């Protein structure tokens, strides 16, 4: 919620943690002018707990000024850096992004399993990859499988959760594996920079191959015998940016 204050022209947005975010698009390009506004905000928001600002690359020159006033780094994306300052010394800071999310697919068609090899490990494994920031599990699964194999699928259920730590950049990785139904069967690798092979492999060959990790074998066995968690159509939480999915 946007809050209006008469001591600053910078747009301030409140949050449920009793914090305030400065809208970086409304700050002055003049560093000295911004510093005066920043000092005024800090002095007048002592009843609030946290002060946030998302700094875009184009305004990276204000980062030294923010650190001068005890702002610290919280998390970042490709094009921006989120910084914060405690206005009350013992305020609890919400956990920063500390994990990556990945999806994998168990796609079985007529006793054959869809598998891929990538250029890194060069071993057969389940197709899948990382979930992008603006995706749900189902969207990422369909996109990754299509990019890696050319096969179009429909998600059936979640059959496995794996948690690996440390993983990329010493963060943890949560790996969500889903069973899926094949809507097409023709192999056509789209992401040729990453994937060197995609094929339908006979299940007996898959389970007997010493090249395939036991973890993948156990996931497929579980998918073949258990129903898993299935998507439910229900609007528990609504809003203009609602992209929730529910699995029970």
Helices and strands as residue ranges (DSSP letters): E 2-3, E 12-14, E 19-22, G 24-26, H 31-44, E 50-56, G 57-62, H 63-68, E 72-76, E 80-86, E 99-109, E 112-118, E 128-130, H 137-149, E 153-164, G 168-170, E 172-182, E 195-202, H 203-208, H 214-225, E 229-230
